[in-house]
Amino acid sequence: MAAGDDFRRFRYEEQGPASPAEPPQGRLIAIVSPKGGVGKTFLAVNLAVLFSERSRRVALLDLDLAAGDIGLQLDLLQGPTIVDLLPYLEGMEPETLDRFVTHYKTGLKVLLAPPRPELADMVSPADVAKVLDLAPSHYSFVFIDTPSNPANEVLLETLERSHRMVLG
Protein backbone atom coordinates (compact mmCIF):
# COMPACT_ATOMS: atom_id res chain seq x y z
CA MET A 1 0.00 0.00 0.00
CA ALA A 2 1.36 3.44 -0.92
CA ALA A 3 1.61 6.12 1.77
CA GLY A 4 -1.04 8.21 0.01
CA ASP A 5 -3.54 5.37 0.41
CA ASP A 6 -3.74 6.14 4.13
CA PHE A 7 -5.05 9.61 3.29
CA ARG A 8 -7.79 8.10 1.16
CA ARG A 9 -8.77 5.66 3.91
CA PHE A 10 -9.32 8.40 6.51
CA ARG A 11 -12.20 10.55 5.29
CA TYR A 12 -14.97 12.52 6.84
CA GLU A 13 -18.08 10.42 6.28
CA GLU A 14 -20.12 13.35 4.95
CA GLN A 15 -17.56 14.11 2.22
CA GLY A 16 -17.94 10.79 0.48
CA PRO A 17 -15.28 8.87 -1.43
CA ALA A 18 -14.45 11.51 -4.07
CA SER A 19 -12.42 13.97 -1.99
CA PRO A 20 -9.47 13.09 0.23
CA ALA A 21 -9.72 14.41 3.78
CA GLU A 22 -7.92 14.34 7.06
CA PRO A 23 -9.34 12.33 9.93
CA PRO A 24 -11.66 14.26 12.27
CA GLN A 25 -9.62 12.98 15.22
CA GLY A 26 -5.91 12.64 14.56
CA ARG A 27 -4.02 9.36 14.48
CA LEU A 28 -1.11 8.57 16.78
CA ILE A 29 1.39 6.41 14.91
CA ALA A 30 4.22 5.01 17.02
CA ILE A 31 7.44 3.88 15.38
CA VAL A 32 8.85 1.16 17.62
CA SER A 33 11.74 -1.27 17.81
CA PRO A 34 13.10 -3.29 20.73
CA LYS A 35 16.62 -2.67 19.44
CA GLY A 36 18.45 0.58 18.80
CA GLY A 37 20.27 1.38 15.58
CA VAL A 38 17.80 -0.27 13.20
CA GLY A 39 16.54 2.90 11.51
CA LYS A 40 13.52 3.69 13.69
CA THR A 41 14.21 7.43 13.74
CA PHE A 42 14.96 7.44 10.00
CA LEU A 43 11.60 5.76 9.36
CA ALA A 44 9.70 8.12 11.69
CA VAL A 45 11.24 11.22 10.10
CA ASN A 46 10.63 10.10 6.52
CA LEU A 47 7.03 9.01 7.13
CA ALA A 48 6.26 12.32 8.86
CA VAL A 49 7.88 14.39 6.10
CA LEU A 50 6.03 12.42 3.42
CA PHE A 51 2.66 12.93 5.12
CA SER A 52 3.40 16.62 5.80
CA GLU A 53 3.79 17.21 2.08
CA ARG A 54 0.11 16.35 1.71
CA SER A 55 -1.33 17.78 4.92
CA ARG A 56 -0.65 20.88 6.99
CA ARG A 57 -1.58 19.14 10.23
CA VAL A 58 1.20 16.60 10.72
CA ALA A 59 3.41 16.42 13.81
CA LEU A 60 6.48 14.42 14.74
CA LEU A 61 7.21 13.83 18.43
CA ASP A 62 10.69 12.81 19.53
CA LEU A 63 9.92 10.77 22.64
CA ASP A 64 13.29 9.04 22.64
CA LEU A 65 13.99 11.45 25.47
CA ALA A 66 17.51 10.39 26.44
CA ALA A 67 18.84 9.82 22.91
CA GLY A 68 16.54 11.69 20.55
CA ASP A 69 18.15 12.94 17.38
CA ILE A 70 15.26 13.98 15.16
CA GLY A 71 16.48 17.58 15.41
CA LEU A 72 19.85 16.48 14.07
CA GLN A 73 18.32 14.53 11.17
CA LEU A 74 16.10 17.45 10.15
CA ASP A 75 18.77 20.08 10.85
CA LEU A 76 16.56 21.65 13.53
CA LEU A 77 19.22 22.31 16.13
CA GLN A 78 17.46 25.27 17.78
CA GLY A 79 13.95 25.48 19.09
CA PRO A 80 11.71 24.52 21.96
CA THR A 81 11.75 20.99 23.34
CA ILE A 82 9.34 18.90 25.35
CA VAL A 83 11.08 20.19 28.50
CA ASP A 84 10.04 23.76 27.59
CA LEU A 85 6.43 22.58 27.33
CA LEU A 86 6.25 21.04 30.83
CA PRO A 87 5.39 24.16 32.90
CA TYR A 88 2.41 24.89 30.62
CA LEU A 89 1.09 21.35 30.21
CA GLU A 90 -1.56 21.42 32.95
CA GLY A 91 -4.77 22.78 31.47
CA MET A 92 -3.23 23.31 28.02
CA GLU A 93 -5.47 23.57 24.98
CA PRO A 94 -4.51 21.44 21.93
CA GLU A 95 -3.87 24.55 19.80
CA THR A 96 -1.25 25.75 22.28
CA LEU A 97 1.02 22.85 21.28
CA ASP A 98 1.96 24.87 18.18
CA ARG A 99 3.85 27.32 20.40
CA PHE A 100 6.24 24.54 21.45
CA VAL A 101 7.00 22.89 18.13
CA THR A 102 9.67 23.64 15.58
CA HIS A 103 8.48 24.08 12.01
CA TYR A 104 10.18 22.08 9.28
CA LYS A 105 10.19 23.36 5.68
CA THR A 106 7.44 20.95 4.52
CA GLY A 107 5.07 22.27 7.19
CA LEU A 108 5.83 19.42 9.56
CA LYS A 109 5.58 20.38 13.25
CA VAL A 110 8.33 18.78 15.37
CA LEU A 111 8.39 18.47 19.15
CA LEU A 112 12.06 17.94 19.91
CA ALA A 113 13.57 15.73 22.62
CA PRO A 114 15.55 17.36 25.44
CA PRO A 115 18.90 18.71 24.23
CA ARG A 116 20.85 16.74 26.84
CA PRO A 117 20.25 13.17 28.10
CA GLU A 118 20.18 14.19 31.77
CA LEU A 119 17.09 16.35 31.09
CA ALA A 120 15.08 13.26 30.11
CA ASP A 121 14.33 12.56 33.78
CA MET A 122 12.36 15.81 33.95
CA VAL A 123 9.69 14.33 31.66
CA SER A 124 7.41 11.85 33.40
CA PRO A 125 5.20 9.23 31.74
CA ALA A 126 2.21 11.30 32.94
CA ASP A 127 3.59 14.32 31.04
CA VAL A 128 3.94 12.19 27.92
CA ALA A 129 0.37 10.94 28.37
CA LYS A 130 -0.92 14.53 28.46
CA VAL A 131 0.94 15.42 25.27
CA LEU A 132 -0.35 12.28 23.55
CA ASP A 133 -3.90 13.08 24.65
CA LEU A 134 -3.67 16.65 23.30
CA ALA A 135 -1.92 16.03 19.99
CA PRO A 136 -4.66 14.13 18.09
CA SER A 137 -7.12 16.94 18.78
CA HIS A 138 -4.93 19.40 16.86
CA TYR A 139 -2.98 17.31 14.33
CA SER A 140 -4.31 14.84 11.77
CA PHE A 141 -1.28 12.56 11.91
CA VAL A 142 1.17 12.38 14.81
CA PHE A 143 4.26 10.25 14.25
CA ILE A 144 6.14 9.26 17.39
CA ASP A 145 9.76 8.21 17.59
CA THR A 146 9.93 6.02 20.68
CA PRO A 147 12.72 4.83 22.97
CA SER A 148 14.12 1.38 22.21
CA ASN A 149 14.09 0.01 25.77
CA PRO A 150 10.99 -2.26 26.03
CA ALA A 151 10.71 -1.57 29.78
CA ASN A 152 10.72 2.23 29.34
CA GLU A 153 7.57 3.74 30.87
CA VAL A 154 7.38 6.42 28.16
CA LEU A 155 7.31 3.67 25.54
CA LEU A 156 4.58 1.80 27.41
CA GLU A 157 2.49 4.98 27.72
CA THR A 158 2.96 5.66 24.00
CA LEU A 159 1.98 2.15 22.95
CA GLU A 160 -1.14 2.27 25.10
CA ARG A 161 -2.37 5.45 23.42
CA SER A 162 -1.27 4.84 19.81
CA HIS A 163 -3.76 4.06 17.06
CA ARG A 164 -1.13 2.36 14.89
CA MET A 165 2.35 0.98 15.39
CA VAL A 166 5.08 0.58 12.81
CA LEU A 167 7.87 -1.83 13.65
CA GLY A 168 11.20 -0.31 12.65
C-alpha positions in Angstrom: 0.0 0.0 0.0 1.4 3.4 -0.9 1.6 6.1 1.8 -1.0 8.2 0.0 -3.5 5.4 0.4 -3.7 6.1 4.1 -5.1 9.6 3.3 -7.8 8.1 1.2 -8.8 5.7 3.9 -9.3 8.4 6.5 -12.2 10.6 5.3 -15.0 12.5 6.8 -18.1 10.4 6.3 -20.1 13.4 4.9 -17.6 14.1 2.2 -17.9 10.8 0.5 -15.3 8.9 -1.4 -14.5 11.5 -4.1 -12.4 14.0 -2.0 -9.5 13.1 0.2 -9.7 14.4 3.8 -7.9 14.3 7.1 -9.3 12.3 9.9 -11.7 14.3 12.3 -9.6 13.0 15.2 -5.9 12.6 14.6 -4.0 9.4 14.5 -1.1 8.6 16.8 1.4 6.4 14.9 4.2 5.0 17.0 7.4 3.9 15.4 8.9 1.2 17.6 11.7 -1.3 17.8 13.1 -3.3 20.7 16.6 -2.7 19.4 18.4 0.6 18.8 20.3 1.4 15.6 17.8 -0.3 13.2 16.5 2.9 11.5 13.5 3.7 13.7 14.2 7.4 13.7 15.0 7.4 10.0 11.6 5.8 9.4 9.7 8.1 11.7 11.2 11.2 10.1 10.6 10.1 6.5 7.0 9.0 7.1 6.3 12.3 8.9 7.9 14.4 6.1 6.0 12.4 3.4 2.7 12.9 5.1 3.4 16.6 5.8 3.8 17.2 2.1 0.1 16.4 1.7 -1.3 17.8 4.9 -0.6 20.9 7.0 -1.6 19.1 10.2 1.2 16.6 10.7 3.4 16.4 13.8 6.5 14.4 14.7 7.2 13.8 18.4 10.7 12.8 19.5 9.9 10.8 22.6 13.3 9.0 22.6 14.0 11.5 25.5 17.5 10.4 26.4 18.8 9.8 22.9 16.5 11.7 20.5 18.1 12.9 17.4 15.3 14.0 15.2 16.5 17.6 15.4 19.9 16.5 14.1 18.3 14.5 11.2 16.1 17.4 10.1 18.8 20.1 10.8 16.6 21.6 13.5 19.2 22.3 16.1 17.5 25.3 17.8 13.9 25.5 19.1 11.7 24.5 22.0 11.8 21.0 23.3 9.3 18.9 25.3 11.1 20.2 28.5 10.0 23.8 27.6 6.4 22.6 27.3 6.3 21.0 30.8 5.4 24.2 32.9 2.4 24.9 30.6 1.1 21.4 30.2 -1.6 21.4 33.0 -4.8 22.8 31.5 -3.2 23.3 28.0 -5.5 23.6 25.0 -4.5 21.4 21.9 -3.9 24.6 19.8 -1.3 25.8 22.3 1.0 22.9 21.3 2.0 24.9 18.2 3.9 27.3 20.4 6.2 24.5 21.4 7.0 22.9 18.1 9.7 23.6 15.6 8.5 24.1 12.0 10.2 22.1 9.3 10.2 23.4 5.7 7.4 20.9 4.5 5.1 22.3 7.2 5.8 19.4 9.6 5.6 20.4 13.2 8.3 18.8 15.4 8.4 18.5 19.2 12.1 17.9 19.9 13.6 15.7 22.6 15.5 17.4 25.4 18.9 18.7 24.2 20.9 16.7 26.8 20.3 13.2 28.1 20.2 14.2 31.8 17.1 16.4 31.1 15.1 13.3 30.1 14.3 12.6 33.8 12.4 15.8 34.0 9.7 14.3 31.7 7.4 11.9 33.4 5.2 9.2 31.7 2.2 11.3 32.9 3.6 14.3 31.0 3.9 12.2 27.9 0.4 10.9 28.4 -0.9 14.5 28.5 0.9 15.4 25.3 -0.4 12.3 23.5 -3.9 13.1 24.6 -3.7 16.7 23.3 -1.9 16.0 20.0 -4.7 14.1 18.1 -7.1 16.9 18.8 -4.9 19.4 16.9 -3.0 17.3 14.3 -4.3 14.8 11.8 -1.3 12.6 11.9 1.2 12.4 14.8 4.3 10.3 14.2 6.1 9.3 17.4 9.8 8.2 17.6 9.9 6.0 20.7 12.7 4.8 23.0 14.1 1.4 22.2 14.1 0.0 25.8 11.0 -2.3 26.0 10.7 -1.6 29.8 10.7 2.2 29.3 7.6 3.7 30.9 7.4 6.4 28.2 7.3 3.7 25.5 4.6 1.8 27.4 2.5 5.0 27.7 3.0 5.7 24.0 2.0 2.1 23.0 -1.1 2.3 25.1 -2.4 5.5 23.4 -1.3 4.8 19.8 -3.8 4.1 17.1 -1.1 2.4 14.9 2.3 1.0 15.4 5.1 0.6 12.8 7.9 -1.8 13.7 11.2 -0.3 12.7 
